[in-house]
Amino acid sequence: MGIFHEEASVELKVAGVGSAPQVHITGPEEDGVRVVCMASGWFPKPQVQWRALSGEKFLMFSETQAQDGEGLFTIETTLVMRDSSSGNVTCSVLNPILSQEKAMAIFIPEPFFPQSSPWKPVFMVILTVLMLPILGDAFYIMREHTSKLQETQEWKKLHRDKEEIQQIKEEALKARDELQADLDWRKSVYLVALKKAKLYADWRKEKFQAWSVSLDPESAHSSLDVSDDKTTMTLKDSTKYTEFGFYSILGHEGITSGCCYWEVEIRNADKSEWALGVCRRDVERKGWYRECPGKGFWVVGMYGYTFSSLPDNSELLVPVSQRVGVFLDLKEGDVSFYNMTDGSHIFSFPLASSSGTLFPYFRLRSGDVSLTICSGVGGPVQTSVLLTTLLVLQRILRASQDRGSVQAVVLMVISQRLNLHYSPVVLKLCPHNASTLSQIPHCGSSWSCAFPGVIAFEVSPE
C-alpha cells in the first residue's frame, strides 16, 4: 500500500486594526466648514469614507498618509462641509482584509457655517484683533532688520572707503619713497659728476670755506723776505740764482679736515720760478729736494720756462695764471688748482689717506717775483659771457636743488669750443650747431654761447 504526499500552500495575510478615527473641526472655509479625521496604527492602508446622516457618501475630500517604522499607517483626511442641512457627518476607517471598520460622527451646528453664521463677523474681528500684534511685531522686526542691514552696509562701505584711503596713502608713500630714492640717486650722480668735472672756480667756492692763510716766518728760508702782515714773500736778492736749492715757507696753521681754499697772486708769474700748493709738516725742505706727492708735496709752478706739476713734471697745457686758487678737500681726498683769472681748472692731485695734517706751501727760486696771499674772499673773477652764463646756471641748479626737484645728469664733456643752446623753458643745455656765437641777452626765450672745456647738465624742475 503506497503513501502519497501532496504539497499544500498557505497564504499568510497580516492585518491590523488601529485606533478609532478622531474627528474635529479646524476652522471655517470661504463657503463651508473644514473637518479633519485622523486614525493611526492600521495595516494595511485602510480605506476612509465620509458619510452624511442620510448615508450619502462624500466623494470630495483630501487625504494624507504616513507609515511609521513598524509599517503601520496613519491616515488624515480633510472634508469641507458646505451644506448646513447635513447636520451630522461620520468618518469611517475600514481594514480591507479583515473587513473591520471603525467610525466616528460629529455634529456641526448651523451657526458654524459662514453663510448663515452670525459669528462670522465676530470671528473675523477677533482674528483681525489677534493678528494686529503679530503684524506689528512683524513690521517692527522687519524695520529693525532693515535698519541693521543699512547700518551693516554703511559700515562695510566705510570700511571699504577706509581701506581704499589706506591703500592710496600707502601707494602715495611708496611713490614718495621711490621719488626720494630716485632724487637721492640723481643727486649723488650729480655731485659725483660735479666733483669729477672740477668745472670752474666759482662753482667750487660755493662748497668750500675760505681759509685765512698767514705766512710762518720761522719756517721761511733765510733768502726770503716776509712782509709785516705775513701775506707776501719775495726774494731778498732777486738777481741771485742758485742751482742747488729752493727757498720755501709754510703757512702758519695746518689743516686737518674739511674743505677750504685760498688764493695766491703771483707777480711776474711767467718770468720767474715759483711753486705753491700744500705739503706735510715734516717734509725735507733743505737744499735741493723733489716736490712730488711721494715726498709729501702736492704743488704746481714754473719749472724753468714750463708751467707744470710733479711727479711727472709734465707741462700743463693751460695759460700761466697770475692768480691761483688752491682748493683742499680732505673729506674726498684731493687738492685742486684753479686759474682765478678766468675760473678754469688747472690740475688736481689725489691725496693719500695717510696724508695727515697739511700746510700751505710756497716756494721761490729766481726772478723778480712775489707771492701774495689774497684775502679769504678774494677779488672777483673777471667773468666773460661764459662765466656769467655759468653763474646763471649755478643759481638755477641751486634753486632747483633746494626745492628737492633737481634731476641732473652729465650729458657730455666738451674739450674744445662748442656752442651750447640754453632754453629757460626746459632748463636744458644741449649742443647747438650754429657756427656764429650770439651774446646775452637774446630776445625771446633762449640764448647760446661758447663754452670751452665745460660739462653740460640737464635739469628737470617740478
C-alpha distance (Angstrom), angle and dihedral (degrees) to the residues before:
residue distance angle dihedral
M1 . . .
G2 3.75 . .
I3 3.86 129.0 .
F4 3.81 118.7 -136.9
H5 3.83 124.4 -159.3
E6 3.78 123.2 -157.6
E7 3.74 124.6 -166.5
A8 3.75 117.0 -122.3
S9 3.83 125.5 -159.7
V10 3.74 121.9 -148.0
E11 3.79 121.4 -160.7
L12 3.76 112.3 -152.8
K13 3.75 118.0 -159.3
V14 3.78 122.2 -172.9
A15 3.73 119.6 -154.9
G16 3.75 135.8 167.1
V17 3.73 134.7 -166.1
G18 3.74 114.3 -144.7
S19 3.76 135.5 -166.8
A20 3.77 124.2 -42.8
P21 3.77 113.3 -95.9
Q22 3.79 118.7 -91.8
V23 3.82 114.1 -142.6
H24 3.79 125.2 -168.2
I25 3.79 141.1 154.2
T26 3.83 114.3 -107.7
G27 3.78 101.0 -178.0
P28 3.78 148.7 -57.2
E29 3.78 124.0 -66.5
E30 3.80 127.2 -152.6
D31 3.85 92.1 -86.6
G32 3.81 104.3 7.9
V33 3.78 150.3 9.2
R34 3.81 124.8 -73.8
V35 3.83 114.7 -133.4
V36 3.83 123.8 -173.5
C37 3.83 127.3 -157.5
M38 3.82 120.6 -168.3
A39 3.84 131.7 -179.5
S40 3.83 130.9 170.6
G41 3.83 140.9 -171.0
W42 3.83 97.3 46.7
F43 3.80 128.3 142.5
P44 2.92 130.0 -139.2
K45 3.78 104.2 18.0
P46 3.82 105.9 -72.4
Q47 3.77 127.2 -134.8
V48 3.82 117.6 -116.3
Q49 3.77 125.6 -154.6
W50 3.81 133.5 -179.8
R51 3.82 117.6 -151.8
A52 3.76 134.6 -179.7
L53 3.79 123.5 -130.5
S54 3.81 87.9 -96.0
G55 3.82 90.8 56.7
E56 3.79 94.0 -105.8
K57 3.83 112.0 145.9
F58 3.79 122.5 -129.4
L59 3.77 110.5 -136.7
M60 3.82 100.4 -179.1
F61 3.79 110.7 77.1
S62 3.80 137.1 115.0
E63 3.79 124.4 -117.0
T64 3.82 135.4 -165.4
Q65 3.80 127.8 -176.8
A66 3.78 137.9 -168.3
Q67 3.84 132.6 -173.2
D68 3.78 121.9 -148.0
G69 3.79 128.8 -146.6
E70 3.83 92.4 -82.8
G71 3.77 92.0 53.2
L72 3.82 95.8 -107.0
F73 3.76 118.2 142.4
T74 3.79 129.6 -127.8
I75 3.80 114.6 -160.0
E76 3.81 127.3 -162.2
T77 3.79 121.7 -179.4
T78 3.79 130.3 178.8
L79 3.79 126.1 -153.2
V80 3.79 127.0 -173.2
M81 3.81 112.1 -148.3
R82 3.79 113.1 -153.4
D83 3.82 100.3 166.0
S84 3.78 114.4 76.3
S85 3.83 91.9 -166.5
S86 3.78 92.2 69.3
G87 3.81 91.8 79.7
N88 3.84 104.4 176.5
V89 3.79 123.2 37.6
T90 3.79 124.9 -169.3
C91 3.81 128.9 -151.4
S92 3.83 114.4 -157.8
V93 3.81 128.5 -172.9
L94 3.83 116.9 -159.1
N95 3.84 128.6 -165.7
P96 3.85 102.7 -141.7
I97 3.83 93.5 -152.6
L98 3.75 101.3 44.4
S99 3.77 93.7 30.5
Q100 3.78 86.9 -136.7
E101 3.76 116.4 147.2
K102 3.77 134.6 -166.9
A103 3.80 122.4 -168.1
M104 3.75 141.9 -179.7
A105 3.81 130.1 -166.3
I106 3.79 130.0 -153.5
F107 3.76 130.1 -165.7
I108 3.80 116.8 -135.7
P109 3.80 112.8 -158.8
E110 3.75 115.6 -137.7
P111 3.82 94.8 -119.9
F112 3.85 88.9 65.9
F113 3.79 90.4 68.6
P114 3.83 112.1 92.4
Q115 3.80 98.4 -136.0
S116 3.72 94.5 55.0
S117 3.80 103.8 22.8
P118 3.80 117.1 104.5
W119 3.84 87.1 -162.4
K120 3.74 93.3 70.5
P121 3.81 95.7 85.7
V122 3.79 88.8 44.0
F123 3.79 90.6 48.6
M124 3.81 91.0 49.6
V125 3.80 92.1 48.1
I126 3.78 91.3 49.3
L127 3.78 90.5 46.6
T128 3.79 90.6 48.8
V129 3.81 92.0 48.6
L130 3.78 89.8 49.3
M131 3.78 91.8 48.2
L132 3.81 95.7 50.2
P133 3.83 95.8 74.7
I134 3.76 89.3 44.7
L135 3.79 91.1 51.3
G136 3.81 90.3 45.0
D137 3.78 91.3 51.4
A138 3.77 90.5 46.6
F139 3.82 91.3 49.8
Y140 3.81 91.4 47.6
I141 3.79 91.8 48.2
M142 3.80 90.9 47.3
R143 3.81 91.8 48.9
E144 3.79 91.7 47.9
H145 3.77 89.7 47.5
T146 3.82 91.0 49.6
S147 3.82 91.0 47.4
K148 3.79 92.4 49.5
L149 3.78 90.1 45.7
Q150 3.81 90.2 52.8
E151 3.80 90.9 47.0
T152 3.78 90.0 49.7
Q153 3.78 91.6 49.4
E154 3.82 91.5 47.6
W155 3.81 90.6 48.4
K156 3.79 90.7 49.7
K157 3.81 90.0 48.4
L158 3.81 91.6 49.4
H159 3.80 89.4 47.3
R160 3.81 90.9 50.8
D161 3.80 90.9 47.0
K162 3.79 89.9 49.5
E163 3.79 91.3 49.9
E164 3.80 90.8 47.8
I165 3.81 91.0 49.3
Q166 3.80 90.1 48.0
Q167 3.79 90.5 48.8
I168 3.80 91.3 48.5
K169 3.80 89.4 48.4
E170 3.80 92.1 49.4
E171 3.80 91.0 47.7
A172 3.81 90.2 48.5
L173 3.81 91.3 49.5
K174 3.79 90.3 46.7
A175 3.80 90.8 49.2
R176 3.80 89.8 47.4
D177 3.80 91.8 50.5
E178 3.80 90.8 47.4
L179 3.80 91.1 49.0
Q180 3.81 90.7 46.7
A181 3.79 90.9 49.1
D182 3.80 90.4 48.3
L183 3.80 90.0 47.0
D184 3.81 91.9 49.4
W185 3.79 90.2 48.7
R186 3.80 93.5 48.7
K187 3.77 90.6 44.6
S188 3.80 91.0 51.7
V189 3.81 90.1 48.6
Y190 3.77 89.1 48.6
L191 3.81 93.3 49.7
V192 3.80 92.9 45.5
A193 3.80 90.2 48.7
L194 3.79 90.5 46.2
K195 3.78 91.0 51.9
K196 3.79 93.9 46.4
A197 3.78 92.4 44.9
K198 3.85 92.8 56.4
L199 3.81 85.1 -160.8
Y200 3.79 114.1 -178.3
A201 3.78 133.9 -24.6
D202 3.80 95.4 -112.3
W203 3.82 89.3 56.0
R204 3.80 90.6 51.8
K205 3.80 94.2 46.8
E206 3.80 89.7 62.9
K207 3.83 89.6 64.8
F208 3.83 98.8 37.6
Q209 3.80 133.8 72.6
A210 3.79 117.7 -123.7
W211 3.81 106.5 -116.4
S212 3.80 119.6 -147.7
V213 3.80 104.3 -137.1
S214 3.80 124.1 -168.4
L215 3.81 125.5 -179.8
D216 3.80 120.5 -109.5
P217 3.85 107.1 -134.9
E218 3.80 91.5 -165.5
S219 3.82 89.6 63.7
A220 3.82 93.4 47.5
H221 3.81 124.7 111.5
S222 3.78 114.1 -113.8
S223 3.82 90.6 -115.4
L224 3.81 92.1 61.8
D225 3.76 127.3 88.7
V226 3.84 116.4 -149.8
S227 3.80 121.2 -159.3
D228 3.78 120.8 -120.4
D229 3.82 92.1 -109.0
K230 3.83 88.8 52.6
T231 3.80 93.5 -126.5
T232 3.84 102.8 102.3
M233 3.79 132.0 56.9
T234 3.81 127.4 -172.6
L235 3.80 137.8 166.3
K236 3.79 112.6 -92.5
D237 3.81 88.2 -140.9
S238 3.80 110.7 27.8
T239 3.80 90.9 -176.2
K240 3.79 92.4 60.0
Y241 3.81 118.0 96.4
T242 3.78 126.9 -174.5
E243 3.76 129.4 -171.8
F244 3.76 94.0 -165.1
G245 3.77 107.8 61.3
F246 3.78 153.3 20.1
Y247 3.80 126.7 -124.6
S248 3.77 108.6 -139.1
I249 3.81 142.0 165.5
L250 3.81 134.8 -171.8
G251 3.77 134.3 -137.5
H252 3.78 116.1 -99.1
E253 3.82 97.1 -120.1
G254 3.79 129.1 48.2
I255 3.80 123.9 -136.0
T256 3.79 119.2 -131.4
S257 3.82 105.8 168.7
G258 3.79 147.8 -2.9
C259 3.79 132.3 41.6
C260 3.79 120.4 -63.1
Y261 3.79 140.8 153.6
W262 3.79 141.4 -165.6
E263 3.79 134.7 -172.7
V264 3.79 129.9 -130.6
E265 3.80 126.2 -163.3
I266 3.84 115.3 -149.7
R267 3.80 120.0 -157.0
N268 3.81 112.6 -148.1
A269 3.81 89.1 2.6
D270 3.82 94.6 168.6
K271 3.83 95.3 44.2
S272 3.78 101.1 51.8
E273 3.79 143.5 46.8
W274 3.80 118.4 -103.9
A275 3.79 143.0 135.0
L276 3.78 137.2 -162.7
G277 3.80 139.2 180.0
V278 3.82 134.0 94.0
C279 3.79 136.0 -50.4
R280 3.76 141.9 173.8
R281 3.80 119.1 -91.3
D282 3.80 94.7 -119.0
V283 3.84 98.5 52.2
E284 3.79 121.2 130.1
R285 3.83 108.8 -104.9
K286 3.82 102.4 164.9
G287 3.76 123.6 109.3
W288 3.78 116.5 -27.5
Y289 3.80 114.1 -7.2
R290 3.79 135.7 160.3
E291 3.80 117.9 -108.7
C292 3.82 100.5 -145.6
P293 3.82 136.8 124.5
G294 3.78 90.8 -106.7
K295 3.80 88.9 62.1
G296 3.81 94.0 43.6
F297 3.85 99.3 -94.2
W298 3.82 127.9 120.3
V299 3.82 105.0 -179.4
V300 3.80 145.4 136.7
G301 3.80 126.3 -155.6
M302 3.76 150.7 122.9
Y303 3.78 113.4 -54.9
G304 3.78 106.8 -175.0
Y305 3.78 103.0 -47.0
T306 3.78 95.8 -26.4
F307 3.80 127.3 95.5
S308 3.81 101.2 -144.6
S309 3.78 149.0 135.1
L310 3.78 133.2 -127.1
P311 3.06 148.8 -98.4
D312 3.80 90.6 55.5
N313 3.81 93.5 21.4
S314 3.79 87.2 -136.2
E315 3.75 119.1 169.1
L316 3.79 115.9 -102.2
L317 3.79 108.7 -129.4
V318 3.79 93.2 -141.8
P319 3.79 132.3 93.7
V320 3.81 117.3 -87.0
S321 3.76 105.2 -97.9
Q322 3.80 123.9 -135.3
R323 3.79 89.3 -158.8
V324 3.81 122.3 37.1
G325 3.81 127.5 -169.7
V326 3.80 118.9 -151.6
F327 3.83 113.3 -153.9
L328 3.81 113.8 -168.3
D329 3.83 116.7 -168.4
L330 3.81 109.4 -177.7
K331 3.81 90.8 169.4
E332 3.81 94.3 62.5
G333 3.81 94.1 24.6
D334 3.80 108.4 -118.1
V335 3.78 142.5 105.3
S336 3.81 120.0 -146.5
F337 3.79 132.9 -169.2
Y338 3.80 124.0 -147.8
N339 3.78 135.4 -171.3
M340 3.79 100.2 -121.0
T341 3.82 91.5 -165.8
D342 3.79 94.6 69.0
G343 3.83 99.2 6.7
S344 3.81 96.0 -118.4
H345 3.80 126.2 144.9
I346 3.81 117.6 -103.9
F347 3.80 108.1 179.3
S348 3.83 143.0 -35.0
F349 3.81 133.0 -148.2
P350 3.81 125.5 -159.8
L351 3.80 112.1 -131.5
A352 3.77 124.6 -134.4
S353 3.80 115.6 -117.7
S354 3.82 88.7 -120.4
S355 3.80 95.7 54.1
G356 3.81 92.0 115.2
T357 3.80 121.3 -175.9
L358 3.80 112.8 0.3
F359 3.82 129.1 -157.3
P360 3.80 130.7 -157.4
Y361 3.80 107.7 -100.8
F362 3.83 129.3 -153.7
R363 3.80 129.3 178.2
L364 3.84 137.3 180.0
R365 3.75 129.6 -173.5
S366 3.78 112.0 164.9
G367 3.79 145.3 -10.7
D368 3.76 137.2 52.4
V369 3.78 90.9 -61.7
S370 3.79 138.3 142.6
L371 3.80 133.5 -173.8
T372 3.80 115.4 -148.6
I373 3.79 123.8 -172.5
C374 3.78 108.1 -137.3
S375 3.79 124.3 -142.0
G376 3.80 118.0 -79.9
V377 3.77 93.1 -100.0
G378 3.80 94.3 42.1
G379 3.75 128.7 -159.5
P380 3.75 120.7 -58.4
V381 3.77 116.6 -83.8
Q382 3.80 109.1 -112.4
T383 3.74 95.8 -117.7
S384 3.73 123.5 -164.3
V385 3.79 126.1 -165.1
L386 3.81 86.2 -72.5
L387 3.80 96.4 58.6
T388 3.79 92.6 40.2
T389 3.77 86.6 56.4
L390 3.79 92.4 48.9
L391 3.80 91.8 49.8
V392 3.80 90.2 52.7
L393 3.80 90.6 50.7
Q394 3.80 89.9 46.1
R395 3.80 91.0 56.9
I396 3.81 90.6 47.5
L397 3.80 92.4 51.9
R398 3.80 92.4 46.8
A399 3.81 93.3 48.8
S400 3.80 91.6 48.1
Q401 3.78 91.7 47.1
D402 3.81 92.1 51.0
R403 3.82 88.8 55.8
G404 3.77 89.2 53.2
S405 3.79 91.6 -119.7
V406 3.79 105.1 103.2
Q407 3.77 113.3 128.4
A408 3.77 106.4 178.8
V409 3.78 128.6 172.0
V410 3.76 128.8 172.3
L411 3.77 110.2 -109.5
M412 3.79 103.7 -178.6
V413 3.79 146.0 -30.2
I414 3.76 112.3 -120.8
S415 3.79 112.1 -154.7
Q416 3.79 96.9 175.3
R417 3.78 134.2 41.2
L418 3.77 109.1 -66.6
N419 3.77 130.9 164.4
L420 3.81 115.3 -118.3
H421 3.77 124.7 -162.8
Y422 3.82 120.2 -143.6
S423 3.80 124.3 -161.9
P424 3.83 117.6 -171.7
V425 3.80 89.7 -158.4
V426 3.81 95.4 67.6
L427 3.84 98.1 16.2
K428 3.75 91.7 -129.6
L429 3.79 135.7 144.7
C430 3.78 114.8 -152.3
P431 3.83 138.2 161.8
H432 3.77 113.2 -80.8
N433 3.78 118.2 -159.9
A434 3.78 97.4 -155.5
S435 3.78 109.8 124.3
T436 3.80 96.3 -152.4
L437 3.76 122.2 71.9
S438 3.78 118.8 -125.2
Q439 3.78 125.5 -155.8
I440 3.79 133.6 -128.9
P441 2.95 126.1 -68.3
H442 3.76 109.6 38.0
C443 3.80 120.8 -175.3
G444 3.76 109.9 -109.3
S445 3.80 128.9 29.2
S446 3.82 103.0 -51.2
W447 3.77 143.3 48.1
S448 3.79 136.2 -179.1
C449 3.77 135.8 -148.2
A450 3.81 141.0 172.6
F451 3.84 116.7 -95.6
P452 3.82 116.5 -168.4
G453 3.80 111.6 -157.8
V454 3.79 98.5 -9.7
I455 3.80 134.6 142.2
A456 3.77 117.1 -130.6
F457 3.79 122.2 -141.0
E458 3.77 132.5 -163.3
V459 3.80 117.3 -143.1
S460 3.82 124.9 -169.5
P461 3.82 112.0 -164.0
E462 3.78 126.5 -158.7
